[in-house]
Amino acid sequence: MAKPFVQLICLFVLAWLSYPVSGMDKNQTILVPQDSADPILGKTSLEYYNGYLFATGRVDGSRRGSFIIDFGAGSTLIDGTLLDDSVRLSPVSAAGDRNITGNVIDGFGGSIAGFAGYTNLRWIRIGNYRWENATVRVVDSLPEIGGKEILGILGMDLLAQIPVILFSYGINEETAVMYFMADDNADRTRDIAEIPFGIVGSHMFITGRVNDKPVYFILDTGSANNILMTEVARTANIGIDTTVAAQFSGLDGMTITAQIGLADSIALESFIVHGVPFYVAELPSLSPPGAKRNIGVLGNSLLERYDRITIDFTRGVIRLIGK
């Protein structure tokens, strides 16, 4: 009997070489920082749809459209078909970066064809927050997600410029929203898990343990699910459901078949989470030559469990407030 397949799309974008809808109901609670000094630099409504975080934005020379908020992407990507003809492209970024693999970008399963070049945009606006003179990568086109057209993927090159980012997935009667902040002066009276992170190659890494085995996790809001390499799952004694398999693909278009596993627990510093599902697969982008093999991905299926997530780039910590 053939195994049933669960279909999903995972938009995790690694740069190893160069680097239904949540409505705005007026009766819903909006998470707002408590300090009267108001450290908010800007904010945007979010839409948690099909396992991804979307925000409405616009770039210079284009119409408004949907962006995926992706802390797992090292670089911001823009769909070239939506840019004005006057936008000029260059094979080299303003900082001197070059896509040394040619007309490709690394993705989950392999290389993403269609890299058109770099461009410097006068501005990118998400909600009421605006980045000026932003250098971005341009691709020929980006895929739709559940029928939703994507204008761009907002990556760490821009997100990490903001001192503090606070967001909610809009579950449990809260409005999905993201705040861009100068400091985190929010209410600390509730239980908070504070987890340190490091940035390596434009990606956020958290040191953790799966069933008491060490794992280096990439925090990735561009992934709908949590993922473990096959060898990591084996050594951590992850229970595998052999009756079900999953398939997912990234921007590279390659389909990857995964098994579905369940970890008894994962530990992030002193913070313990029980009963965590994982997709178990081999991902070439997570195991380049010389890289650590015990790597995993923490995606939205874990983060959505919490009322609020704060990423504090100034202090290098992630704060989770539970439900």
Buried (B, 14 or more C-beta within 10 A) or exposed (E): EEEEEBEBBBBBBBBBBBBEEBEEEEEBEBBBBEBEEEBBBBBBBBBBBBBBBBBBBBBBBBEEBBBBBBBBBBBBBBBBBBBEEEBEEEEEBEEEBEBEEEBBBBBBBBBBBBBBBBBBBEEBBBBEBBBEEBBBBBBEEBBEBEEBBBBBBBBBBBBBEBBBBBBBBBBEEBBBBBBBBBBBBBEEEEEBBBBEBEEEBBBBBBBBBBBEBBBBBBBBBBBBBBBBBBEBBBBBBBEBEEEEBBBBBBBBBBEBEBBBBEBBEBBBBEBEBEEBBBBBBEBBBBBEEEEBEBBBBBBBBBBBBBBBBBBBBEBEBBBBBEE
